[in-house]
Amino acid sequence: MSKEIPLMAFTIAGPMAHFRKFYTNTSALTYPFPPRTTLMGLVAGLLGRKKDSYYESLSSERLWIGVRICTPIRIRTYTVNYLFTKGNTLYDKGMGTQIPMGWVLPREPFRVLRYRVYLSTPDTELWREIINVFSSKKFCWPPYLGISEAAAWIEPDIWIGKTTYRQKDDYLLVGTPIILHSQMELRLDDNRPVKLLLDKFTLDILPHPYRSTEKTVEILYEKDGKPFWVRLPYPVFLLPDTKEENIFGTFFTEHP
C-alpha cells in the first residue's frame, strides 16, 4: 500500500556542531546528527515562531521530520571557557569555568558538515507556510547546528515536490536513522560495509511551563550516513534527491 505525500528537502551546513544528549546533566556529550527536537527548533526559528510557542503545533504528529548525514564525521572533545554571569552583568573578578564539550566535525578531506533534512506534514496550512518561507528563502532567524556557537547556513539546493510513502515487506536500502522496532530485521552486505550505532533520543518537548522532553525512543543509525539493508514494519518514503536509486528514508515519528 502506497500513497503520495508532499515533501521538502533542504541542506543545513556549517563547520562544526554540538547536539547535546538529553540524558546528560552537562553539555559534554553530543549526538552525531541533529535529533528531532533540534530540527523542530530549527524549523521554528526559520518560520519565525516565538520561543516555547511551537511544541504542539510542530509536534511529531503534525510535522514529520527526517535527516540524513551527508558528510563523514568525527567527534572530538575540547575544553570551552565560560564566564560566570548574573543577570546581564559579567563578573569582573576573573571568575569562570572550563567545561569539556564534544564537537561534531567533518572528517578530512571535508571542511564542512552537511545534513539533508526532509519535511512533510498532513497539515495543509502548515505546509503552505513552510513552502512560502523556503521558496522565498526569507528566513526569520539565522540557523545554527545545535547551539548558537555553531553558526550554519541553508544551502540553495532546496527541493520541493512529492514522494512515495509506502509500507514495504521486503528489505530496503535506508539512508536515514530509523526508530528501533522489535519486528525490524537487518541484513548484512559484504559489499556495503556499515557501522551501525544505537542511542536514545526524544521526539517532542512538553509545552511551556514544563519544557521537558517526552517520547523517548531508541534510534539506529549509520555513523557516516551510509545506506544499510533493513526490513521495517512501518512506512518509508523514497528519497527523491540522491545519486543512488531506490534509497529510502523514515521520519522521526511514532509509527502505528
C-alpha positions as CSV (number, residue, x, y, z in Angstrom):
1,M,0.0,0.0,0.0
2,S,1.5,3.4,-1.0
3,K,0.4,7.0,-1.4
4,E,2.0,10.3,-2.5
5,I,2.8,12.8,0.2
6,P,4.3,16.4,-0.1
7,L,8.0,16.6,0.7
8,M,10.6,19.3,1.0
9,A,14.3,18.7,1.4
10,F,17.0,21.2,2.3
11,T,20.6,21.1,3.4
12,I,21.9,22.7,6.5
13,A,25.7,23.2,6.6
14,G,28.4,24.5,8.9
15,P,31.9,24.0,10.1
16,M,31.0,22.3,13.4
17,A,28.1,21.2,15.5
18,H,27.0,20.2,19.0
19,F,23.8,18.4,19.7
20,R,23.6,17.8,23.5
21,K,22.3,14.4,24.6
22,F,19.2,14.8,26.6
23,Y,20.1,12.3,29.3
24,T,23.3,14.1,30.4
25,N,23.4,16.7,33.1
26,T,26.3,18.5,31.4
27,S,26.9,19.7,27.8
28,A,29.8,17.4,27.2
29,L,28.2,14.6,25.1
30,T,26.9,15.2,21.6
31,Y,24.9,13.2,19.1
32,P,26.5,12.9,15.6
33,F,23.4,14.3,13.9
34,P,20.6,16.7,14.9
35,P,17.8,15.0,16.8
36,R,14.1,15.7,16.0
37,T,13.8,18.3,18.9
38,T,16.8,20.2,17.5
39,L,15.4,20.1,13.9
40,M,11.9,21.2,15.2
41,G,13.5,24.2,16.9
42,L,15.5,25.0,13.7
43,V,12.3,24.9,11.5
44,A,10.5,27.0,14.1
45,G,13.3,29.7,14.0
46,L,13.3,29.8,10.2
47,L,9.5,30.2,10.2
48,G,9.7,32.9,12.9
49,R,7.9,31.1,15.7
50,K,8.3,32.5,19.2
51,K,10.3,30.6,21.8
52,D,8.3,27.9,23.6
53,S,5.3,28.5,21.3
54,Y,5.7,25.7,18.8
55,Y,5.9,22.5,20.8
56,E,2.3,21.5,20.0
57,S,2.0,23.0,16.5
58,L,5.2,21.3,15.3
59,S,4.9,18.1,17.3
60,S,5.9,14.7,15.7
61,E,2.2,14.1,14.8
62,R,1.9,17.4,12.9
63,L,5.4,17.9,11.4
64,W,7.2,14.8,10.0
65,I,11.0,15.2,10.0
66,G,13.8,13.0,8.7
67,V,17.5,13.7,8.4
68,R,20.5,12.2,6.6
69,I,24.2,12.5,7.4
70,C,25.8,13.8,4.2
71,T,29.4,14.2,5.4
72,P,31.7,11.7,7.1
73,I,32.1,12.9,10.7
74,R,34.4,12.7,13.7
75,I,33.7,13.7,17.3
76,R,36.3,15.5,19.3
77,T,36.2,16.8,22.9
78,Y,37.6,20.3,23.5
79,T,37.6,22.4,26.7
80,V,35.4,25.6,26.4
81,N,36.0,28.6,28.7
82,Y,32.8,30.1,30.2
83,L,32.3,33.2,32.3
84,F,30.0,33.2,35.3
85,T,27.2,35.6,34.7
86,K,24.5,37.1,36.9
87,G,21.6,38.6,35.0
88,N,23.1,40.9,32.3
89,T,26.3,41.6,34.2
90,L,29.5,39.7,33.8
91,Y,31.6,39.1,36.9
92,D,34.8,41.1,36.6
93,K,37.0,39.1,39.1
94,G,38.2,36.6,36.6
95,M,35.7,34.0,37.7
96,G,34.9,31.4,35.1
97,T,34.7,27.7,34.5
98,Q,36.1,25.2,31.9
99,I,33.8,22.6,30.5
100,P,34.8,19.8,28.1
101,M,32.4,19.6,25.2
102,G,32.0,17.2,22.4
103,W,32.1,18.7,18.9
104,V,30.9,17.2,15.7
105,L,33.5,17.9,12.9
106,P,33.8,16.9,9.3
107,R,36.3,14.2,8.6
108,E,39.2,15.0,6.3
109,P,39.3,16.0,3.4
110,F,35.8,17.6,4.0
111,R,35.8,21.0,5.6
112,V,32.0,21.5,6.1
113,L,29.3,19.4,7.8
114,R,26.2,18.8,5.8
115,Y,22.9,17.3,6.9
116,R,19.9,16.8,4.5
117,V,16.6,17.5,6.2
118,Y,13.3,16.1,5.0
119,L,9.9,17.7,5.9
120,S,6.3,16.7,5.4
121,T,3.1,17.3,7.2
122,P,-0.6,16.3,7.0
123,D,-1.5,19.9,7.9
124,T,-2.3,21.9,4.8
125,E,-1.9,25.3,6.4
126,L,1.4,24.4,7.9
127,W,2.6,23.0,4.6
128,R,1.7,26.2,2.8
129,E,3.6,28.3,5.4
130,I,6.7,26.1,5.0
131,I,6.6,26.3,1.2
132,N,6.2,30.1,1.3
133,V,9.1,30.6,3.6
134,F,11.5,28.2,2.0
135,S,10.6,29.1,-1.6
136,S,11.3,32.8,-0.9
137,K,14.3,31.9,1.3
138,K,13.3,34.7,3.7
139,F,14.1,33.1,7.0
140,C,13.3,34.9,10.2
141,W,16.2,33.7,12.3
142,P,19.7,32.5,11.3
143,P,20.2,28.7,11.5
144,Y,22.8,27.0,13.7
145,L,23.8,23.4,14.3
146,G,22.6,22.7,17.8
147,I,23.9,25.7,19.8
148,S,24.5,29.4,18.9
149,E,28.2,28.9,18.8
150,A,27.8,26.6,15.9
151,A,26.6,29.0,13.2
152,A,25.3,27.4,10.0
153,W,23.6,28.2,6.7
154,I,20.9,26.8,4.5
155,E,22.3,25.8,1.1
156,P,20.4,26.8,-2.1
157,D,19.6,23.2,-3.1
158,I,16.0,23.2,-1.7
159,W,13.8,20.5,-3.2
160,I,10.0,20.7,-3.1
161,G,7.7,18.1,-4.6
162,K,6.0,14.8,-3.8
163,T,7.4,11.4,-2.9
164,T,6.0,7.9,-2.5
165,Y,5.1,7.0,1.1
166,R,4.6,3.2,1.5
167,Q,4.6,0.1,3.6
168,K,7.1,-2.4,2.3
169,D,7.6,-6.0,3.4
170,D,10.9,-6.7,1.8
171,Y,14.5,-5.4,2.5
172,L,15.3,-1.9,1.5
173,L,18.3,0.4,1.5
174,V,17.6,3.0,4.1
175,G,19.8,6.1,4.2
176,T,18.3,7.9,7.3
177,P,18.4,7.0,11.0
178,I,15.5,4.7,12.0
179,I,13.4,4.2,15.1
180,L,14.3,0.8,16.6
181,H,11.4,-1.7,16.4
182,S,11.1,-5.3,17.7
183,Q,9.9,-6.5,14.3
184,M,12.6,-4.9,12.2
185,E,15.2,-7.1,10.5
186,L,18.8,-6.1,9.5
187,R,20.7,-7.7,6.6
188,L,24.5,-7.5,6.4
189,D,26.1,-7.0,3.0
190,D,29.8,-7.6,2.5
191,N,29.8,-5.2,-0.5
192,R,28.4,-2.4,1.6
193,P,30.2,-2.3,4.9
194,V,28.5,-0.1,7.5
195,K,29.0,0.8,11.2
196,L,25.6,0.9,12.9
197,L,25.2,2.6,16.3
198,L,22.3,2.9,18.7
199,D,21.3,5.7,21.0
200,K,18.3,7.2,22.9
201,F,16.5,10.2,21.6
202,T,13.4,12.2,22.3
203,L,10.8,13.2,19.7
204,D,8.9,16.0,21.4
205,I,9.0,18.7,24.1
206,L,6.2,19.3,26.5
207,P,4.6,22.7,26.2
208,H,5.7,25.6,28.5
209,P,6.0,25.9,31.5
210,Y,7.2,22.3,31.8
211,R,9.7,22.5,28.8
212,S,10.8,18.9,29.4
213,T,11.3,16.1,26.9
214,E,9.0,13.2,26.3
215,K,8.5,10.2,23.9
216,T,11.9,8.7,24.4
217,V,12.9,6.2,21.6
218,E,15.9,4.3,20.5
219,I,17.3,5.2,17.1
220,L,19.6,3.1,15.0
221,Y,21.9,5.0,12.5
222,E,24.9,4.5,10.4
223,K,27.9,6.6,11.6
224,D,28.6,8.3,8.3
225,G,25.1,8.2,6.8
226,K,25.7,5.2,4.5
227,P,22.6,3.3,3.4
228,F,22.0,-0.1,5.0
229,W,19.7,-3.0,4.3
230,V,16.7,-3.4,6.7
231,R,13.2,-4.6,6.7
232,L,10.9,-2.3,8.6
233,P,7.4,-2.8,9.9
234,Y,6.4,0.8,9.5
235,P,6.2,3.2,6.4
236,V,9.2,4.6,4.5
237,F,9.5,7.3,1.8
238,L,11.6,7.3,-1.3
239,L,14.4,9.9,-1.1
240,P,14.0,11.9,-4.3
241,D,17.3,13.7,-4.4
242,T,20.0,11.1,-4.1
243,K,22.7,10.0,-6.6
244,E,21.7,6.3,-6.0
245,E,18.3,5.0,-7.0
246,N,15.8,3.4,-4.6
247,I,17.2,4.8,-1.3
248,F,14.5,5.2,1.3
249,G,14.1,7.2,4.5
250,T,12.0,7.4,7.6
251,F,10.6,10.2,9.6
252,F,11.2,10.7,13.3
253,T,7.7,9.9,14.4
254,E,5.8,7.2,16.3
255,H,4.5,4.7,13.8
256,P,1.3,2.7,14.1
